[in-house]
Structures are given as structure tokens and as C-alpha cells.
Amino acid sequence: MNGLNRLIISDPNVMMGKPVIAGTRITVELILEKLAAGETYEQLLAAHPRLSRDGIQAALAFAAEALRADVLYPISETTR
């Protein structure tokens, strides 16, 4: 993860142990949700002054690494 992994921490005393950007209470989950909703890096950075581009990249890299595990994630089909 080319050094970005140091930016993600998990502490049981911060946000119930969810992975966060080091030095903040900004969760990886929040970053992913906002990006998935269509927010840009610039919008995230404006809304969260303690967040950096490296922090966003670290969150994405962390999520990708977490999904590499040999686990199946069933997705229910919805009918329209």
C-alpha cells in the first residue's frame, strides 16, 4: 500500500474501533459512502478540513485490501 497503510488506524476508543484516518474521527466507511453517493475529492476535503487526499486514497486502498479476503458476499437480486 506504498505507505498509505499508516494513515488507517483502528482504536476501540475511537468510533467504536472502526477504521479511521489517523488523527481524525473520519471513518473509512464514511469516505466510501460519500464517494459512492457521488461526492468528489474536493467536496470531501472541503467538508472535512482534517482530511487529505492521501487519507482518501488510504481509505480506498484499505477497502480494496479488505475485500481481497476469500469471502463471498451474496447480493440479493431485486426485481423491478
C-alpha positions as CSV (number, residue, x, y, z in Angstrom):
1,M,0.0,0.0,0.0
2,N,3.0,2.3,-0.5
3,G,3.0,3.9,2.9
4,L,-0.7,4.8,2.9
5,N,-1.5,2.0,5.4
6,R,0.0,4.1,8.2
7,L,-2.9,6.5,7.7
8,I,-5.6,4.0,8.7
9,I,-5.9,3.1,12.3
10,S,-8.4,1.2,14.5
11,D,-8.7,2.0,18.1
12,P,-11.5,0.7,20.3
13,N,-11.8,4.1,22.0
14,V,-12.3,5.9,18.7
15,M,-15.5,5.4,16.7
16,M,-16.1,2.0,18.3
17,G,-12.9,0.6,16.7
18,K,-14.0,1.3,13.1
19,P,-11.0,2.0,10.8
20,V,-10.4,5.8,10.7
21,I,-8.0,8.2,9.1
22,A,-5.2,8.6,11.7
23,G,-5.6,11.8,13.8
24,T,-9.3,12.1,12.9
25,R,-12.7,10.6,13.6
26,I,-13.3,10.2,9.9
27,T,-14.2,6.6,9.2
28,V,-13.2,4.7,6.1
29,E,-16.9,3.8,5.9
30,L,-17.9,7.5,5.7
31,I,-15.4,8.2,2.9
32,L,-16.7,5.2,0.9
33,E,-20.3,6.2,1.4
34,K,-19.7,9.8,0.3
35,L,-17.7,8.8,-2.8
36,A,-20.4,6.2,-3.7
37,A,-23.0,8.9,-3.4
38,G,-21.1,10.9,-6.0
39,E,-19.2,13.4,-3.9
40,T,-15.8,14.4,-5.3
41,Y,-12.5,14.5,-3.5
42,E,-12.8,18.3,-3.4
43,Q,-16.2,18.1,-1.7
44,L,-14.9,15.7,0.9
45,L,-11.8,17.8,1.5
46,A,-13.9,21.0,1.9
47,A,-16.4,19.3,4.3
48,H,-13.6,17.7,6.4
49,P,-10.6,20.1,6.7
50,R,-8.5,17.5,8.6
51,L,-8.8,15.0,5.7
52,S,-6.2,14.8,3.0
53,R,-6.0,13.4,-0.5
54,D,-3.6,10.7,0.9
55,G,-6.3,9.9,3.6
56,I,-8.9,9.3,0.9
57,Q,-6.5,7.2,-1.1
58,A,-5.6,5.2,2.0
59,A,-9.3,4.6,2.7
60,L,-9.8,3.2,-0.8
61,A,-6.7,1.1,-0.6
62,F,-7.8,-0.3,2.8
63,A,-11.2,-1.2,1.5
64,A,-9.7,-2.9,-1.5
65,E,-7.4,-4.9,0.7
66,A,-10.3,-5.9,3.0
67,L,-12.3,-7.2,0.0
68,R,-9.4,-9.4,-1.2
69,A,-10.2,-12.0,1.5
70,D,-11.6,-15.3,0.3
71,V,-15.2,-14.4,1.3
72,L,-18.3,-14.5,-0.7
73,Y,-20.6,-11.5,-0.4
74,P,-24.1,-12.6,-1.6
75,I,-26.0,-9.8,-3.3
76,S,-29.7,-10.2,-3.4
77,E,-31.3,-9.6,-6.7
78,T,-34.1,-7.0,-6.8
79,T,-36.9,-7.1,-9.3
80,R,-38.2,-4.0,-11.0
